[in-house]
Amino acid sequence: MKTIRRLIYREVLAAVVFVAIGFLALFFFFDFVDELPNVGKATTGYQLTQALVFVTLLVPSHLYELLPIAVLIGTIFVMARLAQSSEYTILRTSGLGPWRALRTLLVLGLMFTLLTFAAGDYLAPIADRTAQLLKARFQGRISLGQTGAWLKEKQSFHTYNVNVNALTPEGDMQGVRIFESDARGFLVSVTQAPKARFSDDGAWLLQNAERSEFTTQGTEMAKVERVKLPTLRWPTEISPEMVSVALLKPERMSTLDLFQYIQHLDANGQTSQRYEIEFWRKLFYPLSCMVMVVLALPFAYLHFRAGGITTYVFGGVLIGISFFLLNNVFGYIGNLQNWWPWLTSASPGLIYTVLSLGAFGWLVLRR
């Protein structure tokens, strides 16, 4: 059986690597074409070399997204080819029963699961953050939308709503606004600074800050006192990691960063539905590799005519694309309808698990 397992592992690994390289090359080309309009601008200094490095740093993110699809297509191709050449029939007569074949592929799927988790939790966040910093050196900053990132923190009886417009490549903040309100929800002060940085003790040092304080005395109208300070120290527990997380896409964050950010949002009374869905997706998405190898096993028990293998491989491509689309659709719908985050993230995998086990039971065990 060691020889049989070695044969299957070698064939599947080679096919999955080939399919993954093909997909990554295709996405690399698309990303590079998207970057071409930004190349050669005199105001940014963004050249062809920097564009190639930036696109290369996006490869781990694409690998994380495409690896389950590559596992499905590669495994289907190997199983169908073995069935077409009658090699799988020989393996069956050598003692490779359905359950043993299933265990063999599940072990292989576990290997791809660990690889997918490592790519999504370690390689992709680091590479994506490096790519954003590289681009920021030429565009001047990292920003999210038109208004930047919003954060919230409660201190004693006051609540602070913080807006950071952008981050510089050096890690400094630009366009900082801090809105302070009391326990009744009344605005107490507004602090603005064109630039701020993090001190060694975690506080924010706002440079050229302008602070407006609103005070009321009895029934008199509110008074506004404005003061300008060259440097203003603001103690806070909002760390540089939280600011960078708020300016990055949730799918580009590691599981630990997502968990810590969710805890921060919950502690300050902010909605964390989107981040919770992405957190559970980070846990469930790598397991889809095991679902894909189970889904590919029934193809080894089909009877192929000459040239028929192409149709089944194309079917595998459609199944993989449908899984990718369903995974994204469930994420959007779950966020809009406030579904349970864990169920929203696990539903696509559960659906395809039922389909794969149904196909395995009907085609392999009964037929």
C-alpha positions in Angstrom: 0.0 0.0 0.0 2.9 2.3 0.5 3.7 2.1 -3.2 0.1 2.9 -4.1 -0.1 5.9 -1.7 3.2 7.1 -3.1 1.9 6.9 -6.6 -1.3 8.8 -5.8 0.5 11.4 -3.8 3.1 12.0 -6.5 0.5 12.3 -9.3 -1.9 14.6 -7.3 0.9 16.8 -6.0 2.3 17.3 -9.5 -1.2 18.1 -11.0 -2.1 20.5 -8.2 1.2 22.4 -8.5 0.7 22.6 -12.3 -2.8 23.9 -12.0 -1.9 26.4 -9.2 1.0 27.8 -11.2 -1.3 28.2 -14.2 -3.9 30.1 -12.1 -1.2 32.2 -10.4 0.4 33.1 -13.7 -3.0 34.2 -15.0 -3.8 36.4 -12.0 -0.2 37.8 -12.1 -0.9 38.9 -15.7 -4.2 40.5 -14.7 -2.7 42.4 -11.8 0.3 43.6 -13.8 -2.1 44.9 -16.5 -4.0 46.8 -13.8 -0.8 48.4 -12.6 0.5 49.5 -16.0 -1.5 52.8 -15.9 0.3 53.8 -12.7 3.8 53.1 -14.2 6.0 56.0 -15.4 4.2 58.9 -13.8 6.6 61.7 -13.0 4.8 62.7 -9.8 5.1 59.3 -8.2 8.3 57.7 -9.6 6.5 54.4 -9.8 8.5 52.4 -12.4 8.1 49.0 -14.0 10.4 47.3 -11.5 8.3 48.5 -8.5 5.1 47.3 -10.3 6.6 43.8 -10.8 7.6 43.6 -7.2 4.1 44.8 -6.1 2.3 42.3 -8.2 4.7 39.5 -7.0 3.8 40.3 -3.4 0.1 39.7 -4.2 0.9 36.1 -5.2 0.5 34.6 -1.7 -3.0 36.1 -1.4 -4.0 34.6 -4.7 -2.5 31.3 -3.6 -4.6 31.3 -0.5 -7.8 31.9 -2.5 -7.0 29.5 -5.4 -5.5 26.6 -3.7 -8.7 24.7 -2.9 -9.8 25.1 -6.5 -6.4 23.9 -7.7 -6.7 20.9 -5.4 -10.1 20.0 -6.8 -9.1 20.3 -10.5 -5.7 18.6 -10.0 -7.3 15.7 -8.1 -10.1 15.3 -10.6 -7.6 15.2 -13.4 -5.5 12.5 -11.8 -8.5 10.3 -10.7 -10.1 10.6 -14.2 -6.8 9.8 -16.0 -6.2 6.8 -13.8 -9.7 5.6 -14.6 -9.4 6.2 -18.3 -6.2 4.2 -18.5 -7.6 1.4 -16.3 -4.8 2.0 -13.8 -7.3 2.6 -11.1 -8.9 -0.7 -11.8 -5.6 -2.4 -11.3 -5.2 -0.5 -8.0 -8.6 -1.7 -6.9 -7.7 -5.3 -7.6 -4.5 -4.7 -5.6 -6.5 -3.9 -2.5 -7.3 -0.2 -2.8 -10.9 -0.2 -1.6 -13.2 2.9 -1.5 -12.6 3.6 2.2 -8.9 3.1 1.9 -8.8 5.4 -1.1 -10.9 8.0 0.8 -8.4 7.9 3.8 -5.5 8.3 1.4 -7.0 11.4 -0.2 -8.0 12.8 3.1 -4.4 12.7 4.3 -3.4 14.5 1.2 -6.2 17.0 1.7 -5.0 17.6 5.3 -1.6 18.5 3.8 -3.2 21.0 1.5 -5.3 22.3 4.4 -2.2 23.1 6.4 -0.6 24.8 3.4 -3.7 26.9 2.8 -3.8 28.0 6.4 -0.2 28.9 6.4 -0.6 30.9 3.2 -3.6 32.8 4.4 -2.5 33.4 8.0 1.2 34.1 7.6 2.4 34.6 4.0 -0.5 36.6 2.7 -0.8 39.2 5.5 2.9 39.9 5.5 3.2 40.1 1.8 0.1 42.3 1.4 1.3 44.7 4.0 4.7 44.9 2.4 3.1 45.5 -1.0 0.9 48.4 0.5 4.0 50.0 2.1 5.9 49.7 -1.1 3.2 51.4 -3.1 2.8 54.0 -0.4 6.4 55.1 -0.8 5.5 56.3 -4.3 1.9 57.4 -3.7 2.7 59.0 -0.3 0.3 57.1 2.0 -2.0 54.2 2.7 -5.6 55.2 2.9 -9.1 53.5 3.0 -11.8 55.2 1.0 -12.4 59.0 1.2 -12.5 59.4 4.9 -9.9 56.8 6.1 -10.4 54.6 9.1 -12.7 55.1 12.0 -12.0 53.7 15.5 -13.7 54.0 18.9 -12.5 53.9 22.4 -14.1 54.3 25.8 -12.0 56.0 28.6 -13.7 56.4 32.0 -17.0 58.1 31.3 -16.0 59.6 28.0 -16.1 58.1 24.5 -13.6 58.9 21.7 -14.3 58.5 18.0 -11.1 58.6 16.1 -10.6 59.2 12.4 -7.2 58.5 10.7 -7.2 59.5 7.1 -4.0 57.7 6.1 -0.7 56.1 7.2 2.7 57.0 5.8 5.3 54.4 4.9 7.2 55.3 8.1 4.1 54.4 10.2 3.0 58.0 11.0 -0.7 59.0 10.9 -2.0 61.7 8.7 -5.3 63.7 9.0 -6.1 62.7 12.6 -9.4 63.8 14.2 -10.5 62.9 17.7 -14.2 63.5 18.7 -14.7 63.4 22.5 -18.2 62.9 24.0 -19.4 62.6 27.6 -21.7 59.9 29.1 -24.8 61.7 27.8 -23.5 61.6 24.3 -22.8 65.4 24.1 -19.8 66.6 22.2 -17.1 67.8 24.6 -14.1 68.5 22.4 -12.7 68.1 18.9 -9.0 67.7 18.3 -7.4 67.8 14.8 -3.9 67.3 13.8 -2.3 67.0 10.3 0.2 64.5 11.6 0.6 62.2 14.6 3.0 59.4 15.6 3.1 56.7 18.2 5.2 57.2 21.3 7.2 54.5 23.1 4.6 54.1 25.8 1.7 53.7 23.4 0.3 57.3 23.5 -0.3 59.4 20.4 1.8 62.5 19.9 -0.2 64.9 17.8 1.8 67.6 16.0 0.5 71.1 15.3 -2.8 70.1 17.0 -5.8 72.3 17.2 -8.2 71.5 20.1 -11.8 72.9 20.3 -13.5 72.5 23.7 -17.3 73.0 24.2 -18.5 74.1 27.6 -21.9 75.0 28.9 -22.7 76.9 32.2 -26.3 76.6 33.4 -28.7 77.9 30.7 -26.1 79.8 28.8 -25.2 78.9 25.3 -22.2 76.6 24.7 -18.8 78.3 24.6 -16.1 77.2 22.3 -12.5 77.6 23.3 -9.8 76.9 20.7 -6.2 76.3 21.5 -3.3 75.4 19.2 -0.5 73.3 20.5 2.8 72.3 18.8 2.6 68.9 20.4 -0.3 67.2 22.2 0.0 63.9 23.9 -3.1 61.7 23.9 -3.1 58.5 26.1 -4.9 55.7 24.4 -4.9 51.9 24.0 -5.4 52.1 20.2 -2.1 50.5 19.1 -0.4 50.9 15.7 -1.5 47.4 14.8 -5.2 48.4 15.3 -4.8 51.4 13.1 -3.1 49.4 10.3 -5.7 46.7 10.7 -8.5 49.3 10.2 -6.8 50.5 7.0 -6.4 47.0 5.6 -9.0 44.6 4.2 -10.3 42.0 6.7 -9.4 39.2 4.3 -5.8 40.3 4.3 -5.5 40.0 8.1 -4.2 37.1 10.1 -6.5 35.1 12.4 -4.8 36.5 15.6 -5.1 40.1 14.4 -8.8 39.6 13.5 -9.5 38.1 16.9 -7.8 41.0 18.8 -9.6 43.6 16.6 -12.9 41.9 17.2 -12.3 42.0 21.0 -11.5 45.7 20.7 -14.7 46.4 18.7 -16.8 44.5 21.2 -15.3 46.3 24.2 -16.1 49.6 22.7 -19.7 48.8 21.6 -19.0 48.6 17.8 -20.4 46.2 15.4 -17.9 43.4 14.4 -20.1 41.3 12.1 -17.9 41.7 9.1 -14.7 40.9 11.0 -16.3 37.9 12.7 -17.4 36.4 9.4 -13.9 36.8 8.1 -12.4 35.3 11.3 -14.5 32.2 11.0 -13.8 32.0 7.2 -10.1 32.0 8.1 -10.8 28.9 10.1 -13.1 27.0 7.8 -11.8 28.0 4.3 -8.6 25.8 4.5 -10.8 22.8 5.4 -12.4 23.0 2.0 -9.3 21.3 0.6 -10.4 18.1 2.3 -13.9 18.6 0.9 -12.4 19.0 -2.6 -10.4 15.7 -2.6 -13.6 13.8 -1.4 -15.5 15.5 -4.2 -12.9 14.3 -6.7 -12.8 10.7 -5.6 -16.0 9.5 -7.5 -14.4 10.5 -10.8 -12.1 7.5 -10.4 -15.1 5.2 -10.6 -16.5 6.6 -13.9 -16.0 5.0 -17.3 -14.4 7.3 -19.8 -14.4 7.2 -23.6 -11.5 8.7 -25.6 -11.4 12.4 -25.0 -14.1 12.3 -22.3 -11.7 13.3 -19.5 -11.7 16.9 -20.8 -15.4 17.3 -20.1 -14.9 16.1 -16.5 -12.0 18.4 -15.9 -14.0 21.3 -17.2 -16.8 20.3 -14.8 -14.2 20.4 -12.0 -13.3 23.9 -13.0 -17.0 24.9 -12.9 -17.4 23.3 -9.5 -14.4 25.1 -8.1 -15.5 28.5 -9.5 -19.0 27.9 -8.1 -17.5 27.2 -4.6 -15.5 30.4 -4.8 -18.5 32.4 -5.8 -20.7 30.8 -3.2 -18.2 31.5 -0.5 -18.2 35.2 -1.3 -22.0 35.4 -1.7 -22.6 33.9 1.7 -20.2 36.4 3.2 -22.1 39.4 1.7 -25.5 38.0 2.6 -24.5 37.0 6.1 -23.2 40.5 6.7 -26.4 42.1 5.4 -28.8 39.8 7.2 -26.8 39.5 10.4 -26.5 35.7 10.2 -24.4 33.8 12.7 -20.8 34.4 11.6 -19.7 30.8 12.1 -22.7 29.5 10.1 -22.2 32.0 7.4 -18.6 31.0 6.9 -19.2 27.2 7.3 -22.2 27.0 5.0 -20.4 26.7 1.6 -18.1 24.0 3.0 -21.0 22.1 4.5 -23.0 22.3 1.3 -20.1 20.9 -0.7 -19.4 18.3 2.0 -22.9 17.0 1.6 -22.6 16.9 -2.2 -19.2 15.2 -2.1 -20.4 12.5 0.5 -23.6 12.0 -1.5 -21.6 11.5 -4.7 -19.2 9.2 -2.9 -22.1 7.1 -1.4 -24.1 6.8 -4.6 -21.4 6.4 -7.2 -18.7 4.6 -5.2 -20.4 2.5 -2.6 -23.7 1.7 -4.3 -22.4 1.3 -7.9 
